[in-house]
Amino acid sequence: MLYFIPTPIWNLDDITLRALKLFKELNIFLCEDTRTFKSLLTKYEIDYTWKQFFSITSYTKWWKLDFYAKLIEENDVGVVSEAGTPWLSDPGKELIRICWENNYKFEVLSWANALSPSVVSACFDTSKFLYLWFLPQKKGRQTALKLILEQDLPVFIYESVHRIKKTLGQLKDLGFDGTIFIIREISKLYEQKECAHIDEIIEKVEKEEIKLKWEFVLGIKK
């Protein structure tokens, strides 16, 4: 059985009892960052002396995926991201494909991701919305931005601290004149969320009233 186990996004107290149970029971883990995961185990006083840890990311080569497929076939294995639920670009989606193709059993535990609290916290109606994950860094970026502007539904994306100014500026340059919801450091002591017209959000970013630290979730509403 393959278990996709969410880990805290920021606040390490945000852990489920079931996750801790599996951390103790399982002896093999595929990790986005083995050091981060070992630190989490140490915090909860879980002995990992005899456990095996393998590094896996979205850039893992096909031949390593074959090795992991064999590992999954013969063992109970846990998959953990550096933070949150292992899916999409974090280690996970290729493993899901492997499980479907080979009829391996897998289970995705419910809980941690940055999207859910962001959608709930937004200042506009989110009964229906579109989620586009991270925008492409180069090729396809303008196309993705134009797609956002075509939507009648609010759109949510993740964005890096290194590109948040660029993204807001590009939306403005393309004629966006609506509302931006922005949130950072979800679940941490200094969590920050703002919801206002794009001009006001850009001004707050420029004045560093919105701190440029960690990753962001943007909600974009016409």
Secondary structure, 3 states (H helix, E strand, C coil): CEEECCECCCCCCCCCHHHHHHHHHCCEEEECCHHHHHHHHHHCCCCCCCCEEEECCCCCCHHHHHHHHHHHHHCCEEEECCCECCCCCCCCHHHHHHHHHHCCCEEECCCCCCHHHHHHHCCCCCCCCEEEEECCCCCCHHHHHHHHHHCCCCEEEEECCCCHHHHHHHHHHCCCCCEEEEEECCCCCCCEEEEEEHHHHHHHHHCCCCCCCCCEEEEEEC
